[in-house]
Amino acid sequence: MAHIVSSFDEDLVQVQAKISEMGGLCEELLSKSLESVQIRDAKLARGVIERDKALDALESALEEQVVRIIALRQPMAADLRVLISALKIATTLERIGDLAKNIAKRAIPLSSARQVKLTTSIVRMGRATLTQLSDVLNAHASRDVDVAIQIWNQDYEIDEMYNAIFREVVTYMVEDSRLIGVGAHLLFLAKNLERIGDHTTHVSEMIYYISTGAKLGDDRPKGEPTGLDFIRE
């Protein structure tokens, strides 16, 4: 719905554009961090770490923009939901960027470590997570509630991939103590990806809230907990 004050519509368009820009940068950071793991490229990983600063700057700019709009326009109902959700989504995307940066940090020591086939499983999980992130960003841009709900319901698939990797890595570490160092890095890589999946579903919840004004639910399908579920980097 168009507003009587056309500049308000322009403000909302700019907020959406900023979210899209942050989302695109998140996709870039995650994609390149996964590539740095796959091809064992420490230089590429360091580039991801440095690039994350741009995402932090975008979050700050969007926060200032939204606060200004709320103060000047005093939005109500659906418009207020859009703006409040934008703040929450921006925070979520910034956290996803931090997790991508963490993956890049782990990729640096792995680039010179003993090669293990488990890296392939990590990258496969990463690609699934990246696809999920891309889908939810597209759903936000188009306000597609059905896709948002679908992504929300599919989060357990990422959890199951994480649990499978966790069991496999621990088995390798038990069987060969020389893999303990590499295994620890891989476990944290997988955990970071699992957390990105959780943040992605949070964006789904915000899409649902924007469109309906209601909460999507508290019983999101989850996988079984593992030994790293209480560890945070």
Secondary structure, DSSP 4 states (H G I P E B T S, - for coil): ---SSHHHHHHHHHHHHHHHHHHHHHHHHHHHHHHHHHTT-HHHHHHHHHHHHHHHHHHHHHHHHHHHHHHHH---HHHHHHHHHHHHHHHHHHHHHHHHHHHHHHHHHHTTSPP-THHHHHHHHHHHHHHHHHHHHHHHHHT-HHHHHHHHHTHHHHHHHHHHHHHHHHHHHHH-GGGHHHHHHHHHHHHHHHHHHHHHHHHHHHHHHHHHSS---S--------TTTT---
